[in-house]
Amino acid sequence: MLRARHQFRETWTVAAPPEEVAAVLGDLEFYPQWWPQVVAVAALGEDRARVLCRSRLPYTLDLVLTAVTRRAPTLRVDVEGDLVGHVRFDLVEEGLRTRLDFHQDVTVSGWLALASQVGRPALHWNHAQMMRGCREGLAARLG
């Protein structure tokens, strides 16, 4: 089966302590309220949720996220569904701010793998738009 691997790394800061940032990022249920590209979340248990994401491209990712760690300094979820792998935020206190180091390492298979090889620049641009929504929404949520 055709597979494609994607790794994403970003760093940014927000004006809040790590514990507050971790509380917001660890509560998937409320993502649609502050992260525009997260269109729906359904709890599947205490540490699992089905999450639908749609950025600029006309496709909605269907994901199941399983929390591995939810406390600062590291938040991590394992990802299944259209993407398989993990997402991690490392939270570093910097005075009155928190630096977020974002790491995503996922694979896609089947037609998504083919599309991601052919349209890799478009998919990476789409991901960048999604993460911009996260940065801006998280900053606004933390106020």
Residue frames relative to the residue before (quaternion, step in Angstrom):
aa qw qx qy qz dx dy dz
M 1.0000 0.0000 0.0000 0.0000 0.00 0.00 0.00
L 0.4895 -0.6654 0.4919 0.2751 3.54 -1.01 0.87
R 0.0044 0.7891 -0.6133 0.0346 3.57 -0.93 0.97
A 0.0885 -0.7650 0.6346 0.0644 3.54 -1.21 0.56
R 0.2616 -0.7661 0.5729 0.1282 3.54 -0.99 0.91
H 0.0693 -0.7791 0.6228 0.0162 3.53 -1.10 0.83
Q 0.0630 -0.7664 0.6391 0.0170 3.52 -0.99 0.93
F 0.0575 -0.7826 0.6199 0.0022 3.51 -0.98 0.93
R 0.0252 -0.7740 0.6326 -0.0119 3.54 -1.08 0.83
E 0.1018 0.7710 -0.6231 0.0834 3.55 -0.99 0.89
T 0.0969 -0.7642 0.6329 0.0774 3.53 -1.26 0.45
W 0.1687 0.7574 -0.6227 0.1006 3.54 -1.04 0.83
T 0.3454 -0.7319 0.5455 0.2179 3.58 -1.27 0.17
V 0.1304 -0.7527 0.6384 0.0941 3.52 -1.32 0.48
A 0.4926 -0.6736 0.4788 0.2727 3.56 -1.19 0.62
A 0.5698 0.5263 -0.4329 0.4593 3.55 0.40 1.30
P 0.5444 -0.6142 0.4448 0.3586 3.59 -1.14 0.48
P 0.6871 -0.5181 0.3212 0.3954 3.60 -1.17 0.54
E 0.6375 0.5430 -0.3431 0.4256 3.61 0.96 -0.77
E 0.6549 0.4924 -0.3109 0.4817 3.60 1.03 -0.77
V 0.6364 0.5170 -0.3247 0.4715 3.57 0.98 -0.82
A 0.6574 0.5116 -0.3072 0.4601 3.59 0.92 -0.91
A 0.6336 0.5382 -0.3377 0.4414 3.60 0.99 -0.79
V 0.6773 0.4707 -0.2951 0.4824 3.60 0.94 -0.84
L 0.7023 0.4635 -0.2788 0.4628 3.60 0.82 -0.95
G 0.6835 0.5062 -0.2883 0.4399 3.58 1.09 -0.61
D 0.6761 0.4741 -0.2801 0.4895 3.58 1.26 -0.22
L 0.2055 -0.8433 0.4884 0.0895 3.56 0.34 1.33
E 0.5722 0.6382 -0.3759 0.3521 3.57 1.02 -0.77
F 0.7604 0.3966 -0.2007 0.4736 3.58 1.03 -0.79
Y 0.3473 0.7670 -0.4828 0.2410 3.62 1.23 0.04
P 0.6697 0.5070 -0.3423 0.4211 3.65 0.78 -0.82
Q 0.6059 0.5712 -0.3581 0.4224 3.62 1.18 -0.42
W 0.8178 0.2271 -0.1094 0.5174 3.60 1.07 -0.59
W 0.7147 0.3644 -0.2354 0.5486 3.62 1.21 -0.34
P 0.3457 -0.8081 0.4323 0.2015 3.60 -0.04 1.28
Q 0.6946 0.4876 -0.2869 0.4443 3.61 1.01 -0.66
V 0.5939 0.4824 -0.3808 0.5193 3.60 1.26 -0.03
V 0.1581 -0.8601 0.4825 0.0501 3.54 -0.14 1.32
A 0.8067 -0.0215 0.0149 0.5903 3.62 1.17 -0.40
V 0.0587 -0.7610 0.6455 0.0267 3.52 -1.23 0.69
A 0.0205 -0.7775 0.6285 -0.0016 3.57 -0.97 0.91
A 0.4095 -0.7135 0.5147 0.2417 3.56 -0.75 1.07
L 0.1431 -0.7765 0.6108 0.0599 3.54 -1.06 0.88
G 0.7591 -0.1350 0.1002 0.6289 3.54 1.32 0.21
E 0.7485 -0.4130 0.2638 0.4467 3.55 -1.28 0.02
D 0.8185 0.2204 -0.0924 0.5224 3.58 0.94 -0.83
R 0.6865 0.4346 -0.2845 0.5087 3.62 1.23 0.28
A 0.0429 0.7874 -0.6139 0.0363 3.53 -1.12 0.70
R 0.3437 -0.6695 0.6120 0.2432 3.52 -1.25 0.56
V 0.0620 -0.8104 0.5816 -0.0351 3.53 -0.77 1.13
L 0.1610 -0.7658 0.6172 0.0823 3.56 -0.93 0.96
C 0.0552 -0.8074 0.5868 -0.0283 3.56 -0.77 1.13
R 0.0570 0.7771 -0.6251 0.0463 3.53 -1.04 0.82
S 0.1600 -0.7847 0.5950 0.0676 3.52 -0.72 1.11
R 0.8254 -0.2184 0.1550 0.4969 3.63 -0.78 -0.95
L 0.6532 0.5009 -0.3280 0.4635 3.60 1.04 -0.68
P 0.5207 -0.6790 0.4250 0.2953 3.61 -1.05 0.69
Y 0.5575 0.5459 -0.4402 0.4443 3.57 0.58 1.18
T 0.2471 -0.7602 0.5857 0.1341 3.54 -0.98 0.89
L 0.3129 -0.7392 0.5684 0.1804 3.57 -0.73 1.08
D 0.1925 -0.7558 0.6205 0.0818 3.54 -1.00 0.97
L 0.0404 0.8348 -0.5383 0.1081 3.56 -0.34 1.29
V 0.1783 -0.7107 0.6613 0.1609 3.52 -1.30 0.45
L 0.1343 -0.7994 0.5850 0.0278 3.54 -0.68 1.19
T 0.1022 -0.7734 0.6245 0.0377 3.54 -0.98 0.93
A 0.3796 -0.7400 0.5107 0.2177 3.56 -0.60 1.14
V 0.1986 -0.7516 0.6212 0.0984 3.53 -0.97 0.97
T 0.7648 -0.0696 0.0512 0.6385 3.57 1.00 -0.92
R 0.1437 -0.8124 0.5634 0.0438 3.56 -1.01 0.87
R 0.6567 0.5100 -0.3109 0.4604 3.60 1.21 0.10
A 0.5585 -0.5666 0.4779 0.3724 3.52 -1.18 0.64
P 0.5721 -0.1055 -0.8065 -0.1056 1.56 -2.15 1.19
T 0.7519 0.3507 -0.2114 0.5167 3.64 1.20 -0.14
L 0.0793 -0.7519 0.6533 0.0392 3.52 -0.96 0.98
R 0.0593 0.8069 -0.5835 0.0706 3.56 -0.81 0.96
V 0.0549 -0.7574 0.6493 0.0406 3.51 -1.17 0.77
D 0.3377 -0.6702 0.6148 0.2427 3.51 -1.23 0.63
V 0.2442 -0.7885 0.5578 0.0868 3.55 -1.04 0.88
E 0.0063 -0.7556 0.6549 -0.0109 3.53 -1.08 0.88
G 0.5694 0.5825 -0.4521 0.3633 3.55 -1.27 0.32
D 0.8281 -0.0969 0.0974 0.5434 3.58 -0.89 -0.92
L 0.7383 0.2117 -0.1435 0.6241 3.58 1.23 -0.55
V 0.1081 -0.7734 0.6205 0.0714 3.58 -1.12 0.65
G 0.5087 0.6250 -0.4716 0.3580 3.56 -0.78 1.02
H 0.4933 -0.6404 0.4758 0.3466 3.55 -0.89 -0.91
V 0.2004 -0.7225 0.6501 0.1232 3.49 -1.41 0.42
R 0.0140 -0.8068 0.5895 -0.0358 3.56 -0.93 0.93
F 0.1265 -0.7265 0.6691 0.0922 3.51 -1.22 0.74
D 0.1359 -0.7354 0.6580 0.0886 3.56 -0.92 0.97
L 0.1792 -0.8005 0.5692 0.0563 3.56 -0.73 1.12
V 0.0516 -0.8055 0.5896 -0.0317 3.55 -0.69 1.15
E 0.3729 -0.7301 0.5311 0.2141 3.56 -0.70 1.11
E 0.0141 0.7704 -0.6359 0.0446 3.54 -0.94 1.00
G 0.7826 -0.2182 0.1004 0.5743 3.55 0.23 1.29
L 0.7955 -0.2180 0.1973 0.5299 3.57 -0.70 -1.12
R 0.6531 0.4905 -0.2947 0.4959 3.57 1.31 0.10
T 0.2684 -0.7238 0.6027 0.2021 3.54 -1.36 0.16
R 0.2657 -0.7170 0.6226 0.1664 3.53 -0.99 0.92
L 0.1741 -0.7654 0.6144 0.0798 3.52 -0.93 1.01
D 0.1089 -0.7528 0.6473 0.0493 3.54 -0.81 1.06
F 0.1558 -0.8135 0.5596 0.0269 3.55 -0.43 1.30
H 0.0088 -0.7773 0.6282 -0.0331 3.55 -0.97 0.97
Q 0.0485 0.7718 -0.6329 0.0381 3.55 -0.87 0.95
D 0.0133 0.7735 -0.6312 0.0558 3.54 -0.85 1.03
V 0.1683 0.8027 -0.5420 0.1832 3.56 -0.29 1.29
T 0.2155 -0.7244 0.6299 0.1790 3.51 -1.35 0.29
V 0.1732 -0.7311 0.6478 0.1257 3.50 -1.31 0.49
S 0.1614 -0.7914 0.5819 0.0950 3.56 -1.15 0.51
G 0.7580 0.3853 -0.2786 0.4466 3.53 -1.35 0.14
W 0.8369 -0.1734 0.1272 0.5034 3.52 -1.09 -0.75
L 0.6007 0.5496 -0.3699 0.4475 3.62 1.11 -0.55
A 0.6239 0.5236 -0.3408 0.4695 3.59 1.08 -0.68
L 0.6465 0.5079 -0.3167 0.4731 3.57 0.95 -0.85
A 0.6692 0.4943 -0.2967 0.4689 3.57 0.88 -0.95
S 0.6813 0.4927 -0.3026 0.4489 3.57 0.97 -0.79
Q 0.6308 0.5031 -0.3482 0.4772 3.59 1.13 -0.44
V 0.6852 0.4722 -0.2762 0.4809 3.55 0.95 -0.87
G 0.8143 0.2411 -0.0944 0.5194 3.56 0.89 -0.95
R 0.1128 0.8492 -0.5095 0.0810 3.59 1.12 0.64
P 0.6681 0.4838 -0.3399 0.4517 3.68 0.75 -0.81
A 0.6554 0.5024 -0.3208 0.4639 3.61 0.96 -0.79
L 0.6665 0.4953 -0.3100 0.4630 3.59 0.96 -0.79
H 0.6544 0.4896 -0.3209 0.4786 3.58 1.01 -0.69
W 0.6030 0.5247 -0.3457 0.4915 3.60 1.11 -0.64
N 0.6406 0.5293 -0.3140 0.4593 3.59 0.96 -0.90
H 0.6518 0.5043 -0.3061 0.4765 3.56 0.98 -0.86
A 0.6279 0.5353 -0.3325 0.4568 3.59 0.99 -0.81
Q 0.6381 0.5102 -0.3271 0.4749 3.60 1.02 -0.75
M 0.6293 0.5329 -0.3258 0.4624 3.57 1.02 -0.81
M 0.7028 0.4596 -0.2740 0.4688 3.57 0.88 -0.91
R 0.5720 0.5529 -0.3849 0.4678 3.60 1.14 -0.47
G 0.6299 0.5263 -0.3184 0.4741 3.56 1.05 -0.79
C 0.6310 0.5222 -0.3231 0.4741 3.57 1.06 -0.76
R 0.6689 0.5085 -0.3083 0.4461 3.60 0.78 -1.01
E 0.7161 0.4552 -0.2587 0.4616 3.56 0.77 -1.06
G 0.6779 0.4956 -0.2921 0.4577 3.57 0.94 -0.88
L 0.6454 0.5124 -0.3201 0.4674 3.57 0.99 -0.81
A 0.6399 0.5180 -0.3260 0.4647 3.59 0.94 -0.86
A 0.6717 0.4844 -0.3006 0.4730 3.60 0.93 -0.86
R 0.6451 0.5288 -0.3209 0.4487 3.60 0.97 -0.83
L 0.7007 0.4538 -0.2637 0.4833 3.56 1.02 -0.83
G 0.3418 -0.8307 0.3900 0.2023 3.53 1.42 -0.17
